[in-house]
């Protein structure tokens, strides 16, 4: 299905967060251009986004019977292996790509347990950022039983070297259902459970954010926010295991990443597992793809003790990062307070340990 926005916003809404650029960002439907727009007036504290209606995934493995498409429905192929592709056509009012604010193309399950994100950042020459209209292609999947997802187009303007006054245009969005990969060739395999760190190192964002209390290597790459038994309130905690590789991207190639993660949370405590991200950057830092897992509601997408989950990412290397090298990051984020379960039984628990057991990287081809 395709949204060209020539005559209508097609059910997409403009929103901004009041804590970031509240009152300084405008957006919505621009009838003169036939596009959705976001206009920023600040380059230190702005976050706004355009959000679609809710897509219904049709097909028995995703909770809905197969039937004809409607404006916001899409028939999944390959059942449990269903794969989707969105193409965002984006332009800007700026003549230089080096000063375009950061944009994100995002797909999220209906309760935000899983979000897949493609990011374009105008570092260096900013050649991956949009001046004239260009396409950004994102691949994503939804787990069995998940029958709804949404799409978002985010603009983040926090870099003083980017333009404060800028308009980003969303000229169109296409969403397609694809078949599963046809072939796969191994690019790299990291088995931390049996081979140790394999060059990955602990990293943090101090002094801006507190770092995790524990980094370890038992059974994989482990991160724990605070020591067990701690019940005092804490602020935000961020840390990761990362590796800057010498392995180059090849422009146009499709890659599949399989990340296997576990935790020491009990089944009863699965709704309190801290947020984590599985992230890939290129060495220029213009391109990023990540999967964000948040333990909301029934928390079916989070791992528990003895129940590993393997998360699949599929990304396509754009021409602008050809020859740039892979950077991997396993991120631990704790942002909710209070810690004490007696105060908030739904709060994330930073005493939970998350463990990255392995990453497998493959080059793939698809059946269209």
PEPE-V958987 format. One record per backbone hydrogen bond with DSSP energy under -1.0 kcal/mol. NH is the residue of the N-H (numbers start at 1). CO is the residue of the C=O. E is the energy in kcal/mol with one decimal. If there is no record, write none. Layout:
# PEPE-V958987
<<NH	CO	E> <NH	CO	E>>
This chain:
# PEPE-V958987
<<3	173	-3.1> <12	9	-1.9> <13	51	-2.7> <15	49	-2.9> <17	47	-1.6> <20	17	-1.8> <24	21	-2.3> <26	39	-2.0> <28	37	-2.2> <30	35	-3.1> <34	30	-2.2> <35	30	-1.7> <36	170	-2.3> <37	28	-2.8> <38	168	-1.9> <39	26	-3.2> <40	166	-2.9> <46	157	-1.4> <47	20	-1.1> <48	155	-2.0> <49	15	-3.3> <50	153	-2.4> <51	13	-2.9> <52	151	-2.8> <55	149	-3.3> <56	72	-2.4> <57	147	-3.0> <58	74	-2.7> <59	64	-2.1> <62	59	-2.0> <63	60	-1.3> <64	59	-1.4> <73	70	-1.5> <74	56	-2.5> <76	58	-2.3> <81	78	-2.5> <82	79	-1.8> <83	178	-1.1> <84	140	-2.9> <85	176	-2.4> <86	138	-2.9> <87	174	-2.5> <88	136	-2.7> <89	172	-2.9> <90	134	-3.0> <91	169	-2.1> <92	131	-3.2> <93	167	-1.9> <99	96	-1.2> <100	97	-1.0> <102	156	-1.5> <103	120	-2.0> <104	154	-2.0> <105	118	-2.8> <106	152	-2.7> <107	116	-2.5> <108	150	-2.1> <109	114	-2.4> <110	148	-1.2> <112	109	-2.0> <115	292	-2.1> <116	107	-2.7> <117	290	-3.0> <118	105	-2.6> <119	288	-3.0> <120	103	-2.6> <121	286	-2.4> <123	121	-1.3> <126	123	-2.2> <129	126	-2.2> <134	90	-2.5> <136	88	-2.4> <138	86	-2.9> <140	84	-2.3> <145	61	-1.9> <146	143	-2.2> <149	55	-1.5> <150	108	-2.3> <152	106	-2.7> <153	50	-2.5> <154	104	-2.7> <155	48	-2.9> <156	102	-2.7> <157	46	-2.5> <162	159	-2.4> <163	99	-2.8> <166	40	-1.4> <168	38	-3.0> <169	91	-3.1> <170	36	-3.5> <171	89	-2.2> <172	89	-1.0> <173	3	-2.2> <174	87	-2.0> <175	1	-2.7> <176	85	-2.6> <178	83	-3.1> <179	367	-1.5> <182	365	-3.0> <185	363	-2.6> <187	361	-3.2> <188	361	-1.6> <190	359	-3.2> <192	357	-1.1> <193	357	-1.6> <195	191	-2.0> <196	192	-1.4> <200	197	-2.1> <201	242	-2.4> <203	240	-2.9> <208	205	-1.1> <209	205	-1.4> <210	236	-1.5> <213	225	-2.0> <214	224	-2.1> <216	222	-2.2> <221	356	-2.5> <222	216	-2.3> <223	354	-2.4> <224	214	-2.3> <225	350	-1.1> <226	350	-2.0> <230	227	-1.7> <237	334	-2.6> <238	210	-2.6> <239	332	-1.6> <240	203	-2.6> <241	330	-1.7> <242	201	-2.3> <243	328	-1.9> <245	326	-2.7> <249	324	-3.1> <252	317	-3.6> <253	250	-2.0> <255	315	-3.0> <256	362	-2.7> <257	313	-2.9> <258	360	-2.6> <259	311	-2.6> <260	358	-2.2> <261	309	-2.6> <262	355	-2.6> <264	353	-1.5> <270	267	-1.3> <272	269	-2.2> <273	270	-1.2> <276	293	-1.8> <277	331	-1.8> <278	291	-2.4> <279	329	-2.7> <280	289	-2.7> <281	327	-2.3> <282	287	-1.6> <283	325	-1.4> <285	282	-1.8> <288	119	-1.5> <289	280	-2.5> <290	117	-2.3> <291	278	-2.0> <292	115	-3.2> <293	276	-2.8> <294	113	-2.7> <296	294	-2.1> <299	296	-2.8> <302	299	-1.3> <304	307	-1.3> <305	265	-2.9> <307	304	-2.6> <309	261	-2.4> <311	259	-3.1> <313	257	-2.5> <315	255	-2.3> <317	253	-2.2> <321	318	-1.6> <322	319	-1.5> <323	249	-2.5> <324	321	-2.0> <326	247	-2.1> <327	281	-2.3> <328	243	-2.3> <329	279	-2.2> <330	241	-2.5> <331	277	-2.4> <332	239	-3.1> <333	275	-2.6> <334	237	-2.6> <343	340	-1.8> <344	340	-1.7> <347	344	-1.6> <349	272	-3.5> <352	349	-1.8> <354	223	-2.6> <355	262	-2.9> <356	221	-2.5> <357	260	-2.7> <358	260	-1.2> <359	190	-2.1> <360	258	-1.9> <361	188	-3.2> <362	256	-2.8> <363	185	-3.1> <364	254	-2.3> <365	183	-1.5>>
